[in-house]
Amino acid sequence: TNVMMHMLGYFKKDLTGDEKQEMLEIIKAYRGEMVPLVVPLTLFSHYVRKYDQPYLKQQTYLNSHSTSLKLRKHA
């Protein structure tokens, strides 16, 4: 979750209050094992495209396939 909080900082000037709140809630849900890792990563990927974050676009963490990351499946 530290990586996700770090990534969130790249959007501090872009995200609306609602978007930031949604992202924080999803990160919290992931931390509490309520949702799988793919959920916050998908939302981050959406924001990277929407707000054109060039540095984050290059990050393998957001561009890898779930099989290479071995993402946790939701039970």
BELCOR-V205940 format. One record per backbone hydrogen bond with DSSP energy under -1.0 kcal/mol. NH is the residue of the N-H (numbers start at 1). CO is the residue of the C=O. If there is no record, write none. Layout:
BEGIN
[[NH:CO] [NH:CO]]
END
This chain:
BEGIN
[[5:1] [6:2] [7:3] [8:4] [9:5] [10:7] [11:8] [12:9] [14:11] [15:11] [20:16] [21:17] [22:18] [23:19] [24:20] [25:21] [26:22] [27:23] [28:24] [29:25] [30:26] [31:27] [32:28] [33:30] [34:29] [39:36] [41:37] [42:38] [43:39] [44:40] [45:41] [46:42] [47:43] [48:44] [49:45] [50:46] [51:47] [53:48] [54:52] [57:53] [59:56] [62:59] [64:60] [69:65] [70:66] [71:66]]
END
